[in-house]
């Protein structure tokens, strides 16, 4: 089962303000949120954790962008295997 983090959880674990979370998501430096309801969004915990580990390890923005791209591709691939 995938654990999802709501925005207050993401801001707590990342130590970033909500505007920074969304700005980084737009810039490809943080996972994009998933709509889990009509007015609800959340982030897969494992994706957030992977990005934070890369930040702690001192990885570059380009390396983080590459990880985010792979994460987004994995989301699509997982859904495709369910419906195909």
N, CA, C and O atoms as CSV, one atom per row, in Angstrom:
chain,resi,resn,atom,element,x,y,z
A,1,UNK,N,N,0.831,-1.173,0.000
A,1,UNK,CA,C,0.000,0.000,0.000
A,1,UNK,C,C,0.882,1.246,0.000
A,1,UNK,O,O,1.900,1.294,0.691
A,2,UNK,N,N,0.494,2.233,-0.763
A,2,UNK,CA,C,1.253,3.472,-0.872
A,2,UNK,C,C,0.787,4.439,0.213
A,2,UNK,O,O,-0.406,4.712,0.346
A,3,UNK,N,N,1.742,4.950,0.983
A,3,UNK,CA,C,1.422,5.961,1.979
A,3,UNK,C,C,1.448,7.320,1.299
A,3,UNK,O,O,2.378,7.640,0.559
A,4,UNK,N,N,0.419,8.114,1.559
A,4,UNK,CA,C,0.309,9.441,0.975
A,4,UNK,C,C,0.471,10.495,2.063
A,4,UNK,O,O,0.025,10.320,3.197
A,5,UNK,N,N,1.122,11.595,1.689
A,5,UNK,CA,C,1.340,12.702,2.606
A,5,UNK,C,C,0.544,13.912,2.147
A,5,UNK,O,O,0.624,14.308,0.984
A,6,UNK,N,N,-0.219,14.495,3.053
A,6,UNK,CA,C,-0.922,15.738,2.759
A,6,UNK,C,C,0.064,16.891,2.912
A,6,UNK,O,O,1.155,16.710,3.452
A,7,UNK,N,N,-0.312,18.062,2.443
A,7,UNK,CA,C,0.585,19.214,2.430
A,7,UNK,C,C,1.183,19.537,3.805
A,7,UNK,O,O,2.383,19.804,3.880
A,8,UNK,N,N,0.406,19.527,4.892
A,8,UNK,CA,C,1.041,19.803,6.192
A,8,UNK,C,C,2.141,18.802,6.543
A,8,UNK,O,O,3.141,19.164,7.162
A,9,UNK,N,N,1.952,17.551,6.148
A,9,UNK,CA,C,2.980,16.529,6.390
A,9,UNK,C,C,4.216,16.793,5.525
A,9,UNK,O,O,5.348,16.660,5.990
A,10,UNK,N,N,3.992,17.163,4.280
A,10,UNK,CA,C,5.103,17.433,3.357
A,10,UNK,C,C,5.912,18.634,3.847
A,10,UNK,O,O,7.143,18.597,3.842
A,11,UNK,N,N,5.228,19.693,4.268
A,11,UNK,CA,C,5.958,20.862,4.751
A,11,UNK,C,C,6.719,20.538,6.037
A,11,UNK,O,O,7.802,21.073,6.272
A,12,UNK,N,N,6.154,19.667,6.861
A,12,UNK,CA,C,6.831,19.288,8.106
A,12,UNK,C,C,8.090,18.481,7.824
A,12,UNK,O,O,9.154,18.799,8.355
A,13,UNK,N,N,7.991,17.438,6.994
A,13,UNK,CA,C,9.150,16.571,6.761
A,13,UNK,C,C,10.208,17.226,5.884
A,13,UNK,O,O,11.392,16.904,5.991
A,14,UNK,N,N,9.788,18.141,5.020
A,14,UNK,CA,C,10.752,18.790,4.121
A,14,UNK,C,C,11.312,20.090,4.696
A,14,UNK,O,O,12.311,20.613,4.203
A,15,UNK,N,N,10.673,20.602,5.727
A,15,UNK,CA,C,11.052,21.885,6.330
A,15,UNK,C,C,10.942,23.032,5.325
A,15,UNK,O,O,11.678,24.015,5.408
A,16,UNK,N,N,10.017,22.893,4.379
A,16,UNK,CA,C,9.772,23.932,3.383
A,16,UNK,C,C,8.371,24.502,3.568
A,16,UNK,O,O,7.461,23.808,4.022
A,17,UNK,N,N,8.210,25.758,3.216
A,17,UNK,CA,C,6.890,26.375,3.206
A,17,UNK,C,C,6.095,25.823,2.033
A,17,UNK,O,O,6.667,25.297,1.078
A,18,UNK,N,N,4.762,25.947,2.109
A,18,UNK,CA,C,3.936,25.367,1.047
A,18,UNK,C,C,4.227,25.995,-0.309
A,18,UNK,O,O,4.192,25.302,-1.325
A,19,UNK,N,N,4.516,27.310,-0.346
A,19,UNK,CA,C,4.807,27.935,-1.630
A,19,UNK,C,C,6.058,27.317,-2.258
A,19,UNK,O,O,6.137,27.178,-3.478
A,20,UNK,N,N,7.041,26.943,-1.420
A,20,UNK,CA,C,8.287,26.350,-1.914
A,20,UNK,C,C,8.037,24.943,-2.457
A,20,UNK,O,O,8.625,24.551,-3.465
A,21,UNK,N,N,7.171,24.190,-1.795
A,21,UNK,CA,C,6.824,22.843,-2.267
A,21,UNK,C,C,6.217,22.937,-3.669
A,21,UNK,O,O,6.617,22.208,-4.577
A,22,UNK,N,N,5.254,23.838,-3.834
A,22,UNK,CA,C,4.604,23.977,-5.137
A,22,UNK,C,C,5.545,24.579,-6.188
A,22,UNK,O,O,5.510,24.169,-7.348
A,23,UNK,N,N,6.371,25.529,-5.803
A,23,UNK,CA,C,7.332,26.117,-6.750
A,23,UNK,C,C,8.329,25.065,-7.219
A,23,UNK,O,O,8.647,24.991,-8.406
A,24,UNK,N,N,8.823,24.249,-6.287
A,24,UNK,CA,C,9.760,23.191,-6.665
A,24,UNK,C,C,9.081,22.143,-7.547
A,24,UNK,O,O,9.704,21.614,-8.467
A,25,UNK,N,N,7.819,21.843,-7.277
A,25,UNK,CA,C,7.093,20.887,-8.129
A,25,UNK,C,C,6.968,21.433,-9.546
A,25,UNK,O,O,7.159,20.697,-10.514
A,26,UNK,N,N,6.648,22.722,-9.673
A,26,UNK,CA,C,6.565,23.335,-11.008
A,26,UNK,C,C,7.915,23.330,-11.713
A,26,UNK,O,O,7.982,23.192,-12.934
A,27,UNK,N,N,8.990,23.483,-10.941
A,27,UNK,CA,C,10.346,23.528,-11.518
A,27,UNK,C,C,10.929,22.140,-11.761
A,27,UNK,O,O,12.036,22.018,-12.285
A,28,UNK,N,N,10.192,21.090,-11.386
A,28,UNK,CA,C,10.689,19.732,-11.576
A,28,UNK,C,C,11.656,19.288,-10.499
A,28,UNK,O,O,12.404,18.329,-10.692
A,29,UNK,N,N,11.651,19.985,-9.345
A,29,UNK,CA,C,12.574,19.659,-8.257
A,29,UNK,C,C,11.884,18.969,-7.083
A,29,UNK,O,O,12.518,18.691,-6.064
A,30,UNK,N,N,10.595,18.693,-7.222
A,30,UNK,CA,C,9.826,18.010,-6.182
A,30,UNK,C,C,8.685,17.292,-6.886
A,30,UNK,O,O,8.189,17.780,-7.902
A,31,UNK,N,N,8.258,16.143,-6.368
A,31,UNK,CA,C,7.160,15.428,-7.039
A,31,UNK,C,C,5.898,16.284,-7.115
A,31,UNK,O,O,5.630,17.099,-6.232
A,32,UNK,N,N,5.140,16.086,-8.170
A,32,UNK,CA,C,3.856,16.771,-8.285
A,32,UNK,C,C,2.843,16.053,-7.399
A,32,UNK,O,O,2.923,14.837,-7.226
A,33,UNK,N,N,1.901,16.789,-6.843
A,33,UNK,CA,C,0.890,16.136,-6.013
A,33,UNK,C,C,-0.063,15.301,-6.861
A,33,UNK,O,O,-0.197,15.504,-8.068
A,34,UNK,N,N,-0.712,14.365,-6.200
A,34,UNK,CA,C,-1.707,13.495,-6.821
A,34,UNK,C,C,-3.070,13.917,-6.299
A,34,UNK,O,O,-3.247,14.072,-5.091
A,35,UNK,N,N,-4.034,14.104,-7.187
A,35,UNK,CA,C,-5.387,14.409,-6.746
A,35,UNK,C,C,-5.979,13.122,-6.160
A,35,UNK,O,O,-6.097,12.108,-6.848
A,36,UNK,N,N,-6.347,13.183,-4.885
A,36,UNK,CA,C,-6.943,12.010,-4.228
A,36,UNK,C,C,-8.424,12.223,-3.964
A,36,UNK,O,O,-9.098,11.343,-3.428
A,37,UNK,N,N,-8.919,13.368,-4.333
A,37,UNK,CA,C,-10.328,13.702,-4.187
A,37,UNK,C,C,-10.602,14.989,-4.938
A,37,UNK,O,O,-9.703,15.573,-5.543
A,38,UNK,N,N,-11.854,15.427,-4.895
A,38,UNK,CA,C,-12.237,16.625,-5.640
A,38,UNK,C,C,-11.428,17.844,-5.210
A,38,UNK,O,O,-11.021,18.648,-6.049
A,39,UNK,N,N,-11.192,17.984,-3.903
A,39,UNK,CA,C,-10.449,19.135,-3.400
A,39,UNK,C,C,-9.272,18.710,-2.534
A,39,UNK,O,O,-8.844,19.449,-1.647
A,40,UNK,N,N,-8.753,17.521,-2.796
A,40,UNK,CA,C,-7.689,16.968,-1.955
A,40,UNK,C,C,-6.523,16.508,-2.829
A,40,UNK,O,O,-6.713,15.829,-3.838
A,41,UNK,N,N,-5.318,16.894,-2.420
A,41,UNK,CA,C,-4.095,16.432,-3.077
A,41,UNK,C,C,-3.148,15.869,-2.033
A,41,UNK,O,O,-3.186,16.264,-0.867
A,42,UNK,N,N,-2.307,14.951,-2.457
A,42,UNK,CA,C,-1.313,14.359,-1.562
A,42,UNK,C,C,-0.127,13.897,-2.395
A,42,UNK,O,O,-0.201,13.812,-3.621
A,43,UNK,N,N,0.957,13.602,-1.708
A,43,UNK,CA,C,2.186,13.157,-2.357
A,43,UNK,C,C,2.514,11.748,-1.899
A,43,UNK,O,O,2.392,11.451,-0.711
A,44,UNK,N,N,2.935,10.855,-2.821
A,44,UNK,CA,C,3.413,9.542,-2.398
A,44,UNK,C,C,4.640,9.708,-1.491
A,44,UNK,O,O,5.622,10.345,-1.874
A,45,UNK,N,N,4.573,9.138,-0.306
A,45,UNK,CA,C,5.631,9.316,0.693
A,45,UNK,C,C,6.987,8.853,0.169
A,45,UNK,O,O,8.004,9.488,0.445
A,46,UNK,N,N,7.011,7.750,-0.583
A,46,UNK,CA,C,8.297,7.236,-1.063
A,46,UNK,C,C,8.957,8.196,-2.061
A,46,UNK,O,O,10.184,8.262,-2.131
A,47,UNK,N,N,8.154,8.942,-2.833
A,47,UNK,CA,C,8.719,9.917,-3.765
A,47,UNK,C,C,9.316,11.107,-3.010
A,47,UNK,O,O,10.406,11.575,-3.338
A,48,UNK,N,N,8.596,11.588,-2.002
A,48,UNK,CA,C,9.095,12.695,-1.188
A,48,UNK,C,C,10.379,12.281,-0.477
A,48,UNK,O,O,11.354,13.032,-0.446
A,49,UNK,N,N,10.368,11.086,0.090
A,49,UNK,CA,C,11.543,10.588,0.812
A,49,UNK,C,C,12.763,10.497,-0.102
A,49,UNK,O,O,13.867,10.862,0.300
A,50,UNK,N,N,12.572,10.016,-1.319
A,50,UNK,CA,C,13.688,9.879,-2.256
A,50,UNK,C,C,14.304,11.241,-2.584
A,50,UNK,O,O,15.527,11.366,-2.649
A,51,UNK,N,N,13.474,12.250,-2.789
A,51,UNK,CA,C,13.980,13.587,-3.095
A,51,UNK,C,C,14.727,14.154,-1.895
A,51,UNK,O,O,15.799,14.739,-2.052
A,52,UNK,N,N,14.173,13.986,-0.704
A,52,UNK,CA,C,14.839,14.503,0.491
A,52,UNK,C,C,16.182,13.811,0.722
A,52,UNK,O,O,17.148,14.455,1.133
A,53,UNK,N,N,16.248,12.517,0.463
A,53,UNK,CA,C,17.523,11.799,0.599
A,53,UNK,C,C,18.552,12.339,-0.385
A,53,UNK,O,O,19.732,12.452,-0.053
A,54,UNK,N,N,18.108,12.673,-1.597
A,54,UNK,CA,C,19.035,13.233,-2.581
A,54,UNK,C,C,19.528,14.600,-2.144
A,54,UNK,O,O,20.703,14.919,-2.328
A,55,UNK,N,N,18.650,15.412,-1.569
A,55,UNK,CA,C,19.058,16.729,-1.064
A,55,UNK,C,C,20.104,16.576,0.036
A,55,UNK,O,O,21.117,17.276,0.043
A,56,UNK,N,N,19.849,15.650,0.972
A,56,UNK,CA,C,20.789,15.420,2.075
A,56,UNK,C,C,22.134,14.949,1.535
A,56,UNK,O,O,23.184,15.308,2.068
A,57,UNK,N,N,22.099,14.141,0.474
A,57,UNK,CA,C,23.333,13.619,-0.115
A,57,UNK,C,C,24.062,14.659,-0.964
A,57,UNK,O,O,25.154,14.392,-1.467
A,58,UNK,N,N,23.468,15.839,-1.126
A,58,UNK,CA,C,24.134,16.892,-1.874
A,58,UNK,C,C,24.031,16.769,-3.379
A,58,UNK,O,O,24.864,17.313,-4.103
A,59,UNK,N,N,23.029,16.068,-3.856
A,59,UNK,CA,C,22.852,15.914,-5.310
A,59,UNK,C,C,22.478,17.241,-5.959
A,59,UNK,O,O,21.906,18.118,-5.312
A,60,UNK,N,N,22.798,17.378,-7.220
A,60,UNK,CA,C,22.517,18.615,-7.952
A,60,UNK,C,C,21.043,18.686,-8.348
A,60,UNK,O,O,20.323,17.689,-8.327
A,61,UNK,N,N,20.625,19.888,-8.705
A,61,UNK,CA,C,19.260,20.069,-9.186
A,61,UNK,C,C,18.994,19.212,-10.419
A,61,UNK,O,O,17.908,18.650,-10.561
A,62,UNK,N,N,19.975,19.107,-11.309
A,62,UNK,CA,C,19.797,18.289,-12.513
A,62,UNK,C,C,19.581,16.816,-12.155
A,62,UNK,O,O,18.759,16.140,-12.773
A,63,UNK,N,N,20.313,16.326,-11.169
A,63,UNK,CA,C,20.129,14.942,-10.730
A,63,UNK,C,C,18.758,14.746,-10.101
A,63,UNK,O,O,18.119,13.712,-10.297
A,64,UNK,N,N,18.314,15.728,-9.355
A,64,UNK,CA,C,16.984,15.632,-8.737
A,64,UNK,C,C,15.898,15.689,-9.804
A,64,UNK,O,O,14.914,14.953,-9.727
A,65,UNK,N,N,16.069,16.549,-10.791
A,65,UNK,CA,C,15.107,16.618,-11.893
A,65,UNK,C,C,15.018,15.280,-12.627
A,65,UNK,O,O,13.930,14.859,-13.020
A,66,UNK,N,N,16.146,14.618,-12.811
A,66,UNK,CA,C,16.159,13.306,-13.468
A,66,UNK,C,C,15.388,12.285,-12.630
A,66,UNK,O,O,14.645,11.468,-13.174
A,67,UNK,N,N,15.562,12.330,-11.318
A,67,UNK,CA,C,14.819,11.427,-10.440
A,67,UNK,C,C,13.323,11.698,-10.526
A,67,UNK,O,O,12.526,10.766,-10.639
A,68,UNK,N,N,12.941,12.966,-10.473
A,68,UNK,CA,C,11.524,13.327,-10.547
A,68,UNK,C,C,10.921,12.839,-11.859
A,68,UNK,O,O,9.805,12.321,-11.882
A,69,UNK,N,N,11.654,13.003,-12.933
A,69,UNK,CA,C,11.181,12.535,-14.238
A,69,UNK,C,C,10.939,11.022,-14.219
A,69,UNK,O,O,9.928,10.545,-14.734
A,70,UNK,N,N,11.865,10.279,-13.629
A,70,UNK,CA,C,11.700,8.825,-13.520
A,70,UNK,C,C,10.498,8.471,-12.649
A,70,UNK,O,O,9.762,7.530,-12.945
A,71,UNK,N,N,10.307,9.235,-11.569
A,71,UNK,CA,C,9.162,8.979,-10.696
A,71,UNK,C,C,7.847,9.199,-11.442
A,71,UNK,O,O,6.919,8.401,-11.311
A,72,UNK,N,N,7.766,10.271,-12.221
A,72,UNK,CA,C,6.534,10.555,-12.958
A,72,UNK,C,C,6.289,9.491,-14.034
A,72,UNK,O,O,5.149,9.089,-14.269
A,73,UNK,N,N,7.367,9.039,-14.682
A,73,UNK,CA,C,7.236,7.959,-15.659
A,73,UNK,C,C,6.761,6.679,-14.989
A,73,UNK,O,O,5.949,5.947,-15.554
A,74,UNK,N,N,7.263,6.402,-13.787
A,74,UNK,CA,C,6.866,5.196,-13.052
A,74,UNK,C,C,5.397,5.251,-12.667
A,74,UNK,O,O,4.716,4.226,-12.688
A,75,UNK,N,N,4.898,6.427,-12.316
A,75,UNK,CA,C,3.466,6.574,-12.005
A,75,UNK,C,C,2.632,6.184,-13.205
A,75,UNK,O,O,1.674,5.420,-13.089
A,76,UNK,N,N,3.006,6.719,-14.371
A,76,UNK,CA,C,2.261,6.432,-15.596
A,76,UNK,C,C,2.343,4.953,-15.955
A,76,UNK,O,O,1.336,4.346,-16.319
A,77,UNK,N,N,3.522,4.378,-15.858
A,77,UNK,CA,C,3.712,2.969,-16.207
A,77,UNK,C,C,2.896,2.066,-15.289
A,77,UNK,O,O,2.317,1.078,-15.741
A,78,UNK,N,N,2.850,2.400,-14.016
A,78,UNK,CA,C,2.095,1.581,-13.065
A,78,UNK,C,C,0.603,1.592,-13.386
A,78,UNK,O,O,-0.058,0.555,-13.338
A,79,UNK,N,N,0.090,2.753,-13.709
A,79,UNK,CA,C,-1.329,2.867,-14.073
A,79,UNK,C,C,-1.599,2.124,-15.373
A,79,UNK,O,O,-2.621,1.450,-15.505
A,80,UNK,N,N,-0.688,2.244,-16.332
A,80,UNK,CA,C,-0.867,1.551,-17.610
A,80,UNK,C,C,-0.915,0.047,-17.446
A,80,UNK,O,O,-1.672,-0.621,-18.150
A,81,UNK,N,N,-0.117,-0.511,-16.523
A,81,UNK,CA,C,-0.153,-1.965,-16.322
A,81,UNK,C,C,-1.471,-2.407,-15.712
A,81,UNK,O,O,-1.909,-3.536,-15.933
A,82,UNK,N,N,-2.104,-1.535,-14.950
A,82,UNK,CA,C,-3.394,-1.869,-14.334
A,82,UNK,C,C,-4.490,-1.899,-15.391
A,82,UNK,O,O,-5.353,-2.777,-15.361
A,83,UNK,N,N,-4.466,-0.954,-16.323
A,83,UNK,CA,C,-5.547,-0.820,-17.288
A,83,UNK,C,C,-5.281,-1.512,-18.624
A,83,UNK,O,O,-6.152,-1.516,-19.494
A,84,UNK,N,N,-4.124,-2.083,-18.798
A,84,UNK,CA,C,-3.843,-2.777,-20.063
A,84,UNK,C,C,-3.841,-4.268,-19.878
A,84,UNK,O,O,-3.622,-5.009,-20.837
